[in-house]
Amino acid sequence: MEGVVPGNLDEALSLMSSKKYIPVAGGTDLMVRYKRWKNLVPSFPAVPLFISNLRELRGIYKKEDFVIIRAATPLSEIEANEEIPAILREAVSLMAAPGIRNMGTIGGNIGNASPAGDTLPPLYVLDADVVLLSEKEERVMKIYEFIKGPGKTARKDDEIIYEIKFKVPEITHYYYRKVGTRKANALSKLSFAGIAKVEKDVIKDFRIAFGAVAPTPVRVMEIEKKVIGNKIKNLDKSFIENIKKEFENHIKPIDDQRSTQYYRKKVSLRLLEVFLRSL
Ligand SMILES: Cc1cc2nc3c(=O)[nH]c(=O)nc-3n(C[C@H](O)[C@H](O)[C@H](O)COP(=O)(O)OP(=O)(O)OC[C@H]3O[C@@H](n4cnc5c(N)ncnc54)[C@H](O)[C@@H]3O)c2cc1C
């Protein structure tokens, strides 16, 4: 199989500016996507550029209030790092199995843009930025602007995902649930990520995202705003039912081999209710 292993990031970017390559980090999505029959090497539609060896693309850093995760950092390092907010660590710890988490990277999970990508709902509620680099420029965009649809992102062919960064939020509550068929190596039927800050019985911050119930993770800030500012005592049955109703229009799951529309919608809204009640 033809492939290129650049020696450093500049070389990788220079190669990517000259023709189309497919960046390969851990390969845990790509090797499955392009596999062929037994004893045949995978068939990539463009030359693979192996980037997981690039030091510039690895590591977790803290800079002022920000946590920065370089794109080719393996999932297992994220799971183990205490600077990372618990909601993201927990989501990562429930992905795949240890061997895949040692190979698979956060940049790969984002680059794959699967509706069931498990790092995405926590990154949506953390308001994460995706930093893209090409030979010419650096671009920064919110994760929810970067993810465009199943397998589709705003990445241009000459760009590499360089890092993911977010401000660590001040929160009092978080809730993460992945609903899968079994504990290991199960892709999400659906997932829920929620964070909130409650101070003196008033909701100061409230952010939630649903995974695997629409072409991209679902986060609706207009609905979040209706929760923020409320006193806890206002979160009665009718308030919670109204918020669930508002989300109903945004949760548009499909029937597939993993689950049904009915189940996905029902359980997602139930998890929202559980989170609201937990406040
Ligand atoms: C058995 C098994 C179980 C799994 N379980 C889960 C699970 O529970 N949850 C889940 O979300 N996923 C799961 N996955 C999918 C996969 O492991 C993850 O999505 C992982 O994070 C992919 O990372 P990677 O580095 O291997 O990606 P790769 O396969 O290397 O790449 C994936 C995509 O991202 C692009 N890409 C990668 N890095 C960059 C970069 N720096 N810049 C630009 N583009 C880039 C690639 O070109 C490709 O399009 C599973 C996979 C397997 C095989």
The ligand as an ORCA input file, in Angstrom:
! r2SCAN-3c Opt
* xyz 0 1
  C     -14.125     -1.681     17.295
  C     -14.358     -0.204     17.196
  C     -15.117      0.420     18.177
  C     -15.367      1.787     18.106
  N     -16.126      2.383     19.085
  C     -16.400      3.704     19.039
  C     -17.193      4.311     20.036
  O     -17.649      3.701     21.011
  N     -17.464      5.645     19.887
  C     -17.004      6.377     18.849
  O     -17.272      7.580     18.776
  N     -16.212      5.823     17.895
  C     -15.898      4.503     17.961
  N     -15.119      3.928     16.980
  C     -14.631      4.749     15.883
  C     -13.179      5.298     16.061
  O     -12.390      4.467     16.881
  C     -13.168      6.731     16.607
  O     -13.950      7.566     15.782
  C     -11.729      7.299     16.709
  O     -11.738      8.458     17.500
  C     -11.152      7.618     15.338
  O      -9.836      8.127     15.509
  P      -8.650      7.715     14.519
  O      -7.484      8.506     14.905
  O      -8.494      6.229     14.507
  O      -9.276      8.202     13.121
  P      -8.801      7.837     11.648
  O      -9.449      6.564     11.219
  O      -7.338      7.951     11.495
  O      -9.481      9.070     10.867
  C     -10.871      9.305     10.895
  C     -11.199     10.500      9.989
  O     -10.644     11.702     10.507
  C      -9.689     12.263      9.594
  N      -8.583     12.766     10.408
  C      -7.975     12.128     11.449
  N      -7.092     12.952     12.036
  C      -7.129     14.116     11.341
  C      -6.426     15.354     11.458
  N      -5.556     15.615     12.463
  N      -6.687     16.328     10.566
  C      -7.610     16.132      9.582
  N      -8.300     14.991      9.429
  C      -8.072     13.999     10.304
  C      -9.301     11.137      8.663
  O      -8.869     11.605      7.392
  C     -10.636     10.374      8.574
  O     -11.523     11.028      7.688
  C     -14.845      2.555     17.031
  C     -14.057      1.908     16.055
  C     -13.816      0.561     16.129
  C     -12.980     -0.094     15.069
*
